[in-house]
């Protein structure tokens, strides 16, 4: 995902006040230990999450809570026409347990 330039503090502020209903939805879907990292040189955001089952946060786009969150975040991120964050799947090239 990509953050718009100069929006780091706003992004952090909004996530520090993450909506309880969104947290519950993520937990109910089996998402835990969710971290988002920022590469300040490129404004690239990289998310890592544990999943219990086959679903991830990326599978929740049809949920009204997620759609409201996307709309709330659209002014500070690169988004698609439906307000979902522009994201590029990454290929795992190394893993160590």
Residue pairs with C-beta under 8 A, 6 or more apart in sequence:
1 44
1 45
1 46
1 47
1 77
1 78
1 85
1 86
1 87
2 42
2 43
2 44
2 45
2 77
2 78
2 85
2 86
3 11
3 38
3 43
3 44
3 45
3 76
3 77
3 78
4 43
4 75
4 76
4 77
4 78
5 43
7 76
7 77
8 38
8 40
10 76
11 38
11 45
11 73
11 76
11 77
14 72
14 73
14 76
15 36
19 65
19 69
21 65
22 65
22 66
22 69
25 60
25 63
25 65
25 66
26 32
26 34
26 57
26 60
29 53
29 55
29 56
29 57
29 59
29 60
30 51
30 52
30 53
30 55
31 49
31 50
31 51
31 52
31 55
31 56
31 57
32 49
32 50
32 52
33 48
33 49
33 50
34 47
34 48
34 49
34 50
34 57
35 47
35 48
35 49
36 45
36 46
36 47
36 48
37 45
37 46
37 47
37 48
38 44
38 45
38 46
39 45
39 46
45 77
45 85
46 90
47 57
49 56
49 57
57 66
58 87
60 66
61 67
61 82
61 84
67 82
67 83
70 79
70 82
70 83
70 84
70 85
71 83
73 79
73 83
73 85
74 83
77 85
77 86
78 85
78 86
79 85
79 86
80 86
